[in-house]
């Protein structure tokens, strides 16, 4: 990846440069200390984690409600919130220690984000967009998240090079359309997002 931290700040975080810088610092300190980020990831926070979360933001409509499931250290949910302040963000995370971390980060950065502790299967709400990064293979991901997607809304699953294979090996849900979105932003690695839209 050739995109620099400065380019990311100017291009994607114009309204909150200090907050994304602070979030990167938190991931490199608290995140590693608490085992949410691997000890070798400290030097790669910007390119591996923050930049990796940005392509999906280009697929999200203006002003909608977004839920990030299995949010972990807040990736991509907190990055999306900082890049797209027009969105209403909710994070779902089952592990208490991660929930505590998320709530501390949100308080520190003064972000209007809601955190729900629990498994996505048990959450009885719906959203225009559901995001997921490294949560589960597509068949399982659909089973645990499809009820969260509003009619005409979409699941946006951030995936790697085997994304098309996951699509090919997944039984489509009723009233759904699935497509692989290849996102090429200047200076970024190619991003692959599986979009499963609820048509009714």
C-alpha positions as CSV (number, residue, x, y, z in Angstrom):
1,X,0.0,0.0,0.0
2,X,1.4,3.4,-1.0
3,X,-1.2,5.7,0.7
4,X,0.4,7.7,3.5
5,X,-1.1,8.5,6.9
6,X,-1.2,12.2,5.8
7,X,-3.2,11.3,2.7
8,X,-5.6,9.2,4.8
9,X,-6.1,12.1,7.3
10,X,-6.7,14.7,4.5
11,X,-8.8,12.4,2.3
12,X,-11.0,10.5,4.8
13,X,-10.8,12.1,8.2
14,X,-11.0,15.9,7.5
15,X,-13.6,16.4,10.2
16,X,-11.8,14.3,12.9
17,X,-8.0,14.1,12.2
18,X,-7.1,14.3,15.9
19,X,-9.6,11.6,16.9
20,X,-8.4,9.1,14.3
21,X,-4.8,9.8,15.4
22,X,-5.8,9.2,19.0
23,X,-7.7,6.0,18.0
24,X,-4.5,4.7,16.3
25,X,-2.5,5.5,19.4
26,X,-5.1,3.6,21.5
27,X,-4.9,0.5,19.3
28,X,-1.1,0.6,19.5
29,X,-1.2,0.8,23.3
30,X,-4.4,-0.4,25.1
31,X,-5.3,-2.6,22.1
32,X,-2.0,-4.5,22.3
33,X,-1.9,-4.6,26.1
34,X,-5.4,-6.1,26.3
35,X,-4.8,-8.6,23.5
36,X,-7.2,-7.1,21.0
37,X,-4.4,-6.3,18.5
38,X,-1.5,-8.6,18.0
39,X,1.8,-7.5,19.4
40,X,3.4,-7.4,15.9
41,X,0.6,-5.2,14.5
42,X,1.6,-2.0,16.3
43,X,3.7,-0.7,13.4
44,X,1.0,-1.6,10.8
45,X,-2.1,0.0,12.5
46,X,-2.6,2.6,9.7
47,X,-2.1,0.4,6.7
48,X,-3.4,-2.9,7.9
49,X,-6.3,-1.9,10.0
50,X,-7.4,1.7,9.5
51,X,-6.9,1.9,5.7
52,X,-8.3,-1.6,5.4
53,X,-11.6,-0.3,6.8
54,X,-12.1,2.6,4.5
55,X,-13.1,1.1,1.1
56,X,-16.4,-0.2,2.6
57,X,-17.4,3.3,3.5
58,X,-17.7,4.1,-0.2
59,X,-20.6,1.6,-0.4
60,X,-22.7,3.0,2.4
61,X,-25.5,5.5,1.5
62,X,-25.7,8.9,3.2
63,X,-27.3,9.2,6.7
64,X,-28.3,5.6,7.3
65,X,-28.1,3.4,10.4
66,X,-25.2,1.0,10.4
67,X,-24.4,-1.9,12.7
68,X,-21.0,-3.5,12.9
69,X,-21.1,-7.1,14.2
70,X,-18.3,-8.8,16.1
71,X,-16.7,-5.4,16.3
72,X,-13.7,-6.4,18.5
73,X,-11.4,-3.4,18.8
74,X,-13.8,-1.3,16.8
75,X,-12.8,-2.3,13.3
76,X,-14.4,-1.3,11.0
77,X,-17.2,0.3,13.1
78,X,-15.2,3.1,14.8
79,X,-13.2,3.9,11.7
80,X,-16.5,4.1,9.7
81,X,-17.9,6.5,12.4
82,X,-14.8,8.8,12.2
83,X,-14.7,8.8,8.4
84,X,-18.5,9.1,8.0
85,X,-20.0,11.3,10.7
86,X,-23.3,11.4,8.8
87,X,-24.0,7.7,9.8
88,X,-25.6,6.4,13.0
89,X,-23.3,3.6,14.2
90,X,-24.0,0.7,16.5
91,X,-21.5,-2.0,17.5
92,X,-22.4,-5.5,18.5
93,X,-19.8,-7.5,20.5
94,X,-20.3,-10.6,22.7
95,X,-17.1,-10.4,24.8
96,X,-17.3,-8.2,27.9
97,X,-13.6,-7.2,27.9
98,X,-14.0,-6.0,24.3
99,X,-17.2,-4.2,25.1
100,X,-15.4,-2.4,28.0
101,X,-12.6,-1.4,25.6
102,X,-15.1,-0.1,23.0
103,X,-17.0,1.9,25.6
104,X,-13.7,3.5,26.9
105,X,-12.6,4.4,23.3
106,X,-16.0,5.9,22.6
107,X,-15.9,8.0,25.8
108,X,-12.4,9.1,25.1
109,X,-13.1,10.1,21.5
110,X,-16.6,11.5,22.4
111,X,-18.3,9.6,19.7
112,X,-22.1,9.1,19.4
113,X,-21.8,5.3,19.0
114,X,-24.0,2.7,20.7
115,X,-22.5,-0.6,21.9
116,X,-24.6,-3.7,22.4
117,X,-23.1,-6.6,24.4
118,X,-24.4,-9.9,22.9
119,X,-24.4,-12.1,19.9
120,X,-25.8,-10.7,16.8
121,X,-28.4,-13.5,16.7
122,X,-30.1,-12.2,19.8
123,X,-30.3,-8.5,18.8
124,X,-33.9,-7.6,17.9
125,X,-33.3,-4.5,15.8
126,X,-32.8,-3.8,12.1
127,X,-30.5,-1.5,10.1
128,X,-30.0,-0.3,6.6
129,X,-26.4,-1.6,6.5
130,X,-24.7,-4.4,8.4
131,X,-20.9,-4.6,8.3
132,X,-18.6,-7.4,9.3
133,X,-14.8,-7.8,9.1
134,X,-13.3,-11.3,9.7
135,X,-16.3,-12.5,11.6
136,X,-17.3,-15.8,9.8
137,X,-17.5,-17.5,6.4
138,X,-20.5,-16.1,4.4
139,X,-23.0,-18.9,5.0
140,X,-22.6,-18.6,8.8
141,X,-22.4,-14.8,8.6
142,X,-25.8,-14.7,6.8
143,X,-27.3,-17.0,9.4
144,X,-26.3,-14.8,12.3
145,X,-26.9,-11.4,10.7
146,X,-29.7,-11.5,8.0
147,X,-32.5,-10.6,10.5
148,X,-30.6,-7.4,11.2
149,X,-30.8,-6.2,7.6
150,X,-33.8,-4.0,6.8
151,X,-35.8,-4.6,3.6
152,X,-33.8,-2.9,0.7
153,X,-30.8,-2.8,3.1
154,X,-27.5,-4.8,2.7
155,X,-24.9,-6.9,4.4
156,X,-21.4,-5.7,3.6
157,X,-18.9,-8.4,4.4
158,X,-15.2,-7.4,4.1
159,X,-13.4,-10.4,2.6
160,X,-10.1,-11.5,1.1
161,X,-9.1,-13.1,-2.2
162,X,-11.4,-16.1,-1.7
163,X,-14.5,-13.9,-1.6
164,X,-15.9,-15.2,-4.9
165,X,-15.4,-18.8,-3.7
166,X,-17.4,-18.0,-0.6
167,X,-20.2,-16.6,-2.7
168,X,-20.1,-19.7,-5.0
169,X,-20.4,-22.0,-1.9
170,X,-23.3,-20.2,-0.3
171,X,-27.0,-21.0,-0.7
172,X,-28.7,-17.7,-1.5
173,X,-31.2,-16.3,1.0
174,X,-34.7,-15.8,-0.2
175,X,-35.3,-12.3,-1.6
176,X,-31.6,-11.5,-1.8
177,X,-29.1,-10.4,-4.4
178,X,-25.4,-11.0,-3.9
179,X,-22.5,-9.4,-5.7
180,X,-18.8,-9.1,-5.2
181,X,-17.8,-5.4,-5.1
182,X,-14.2,-4.8,-6.0
183,X,-13.1,-1.4,-4.7
184,X,-9.9,0.2,-6.1
185,X,-9.0,3.4,-4.3
186,X,-5.8,5.3,-5.3
187,X,-2.9,4.0,-3.2
188,X,-4.9,1.3,-1.5
189,X,-4.7,-2.5,-2.0
190,X,-7.7,-3.8,-3.9
191,X,-10.6,-4.4,-1.4
192,X,-13.2,-7.0,-1.8
193,X,-16.6,-6.6,-0.2
194,X,-19.5,-9.1,-0.6
195,X,-22.7,-7.2,-0.8
196,X,-25.9,-9.2,0.0
197,X,-28.9,-6.9,-0.6
198,X,-32.3,-7.7,0.9
199,X,-34.7,-7.1,-2.0
200,X,-38.0,-7.4,0.0
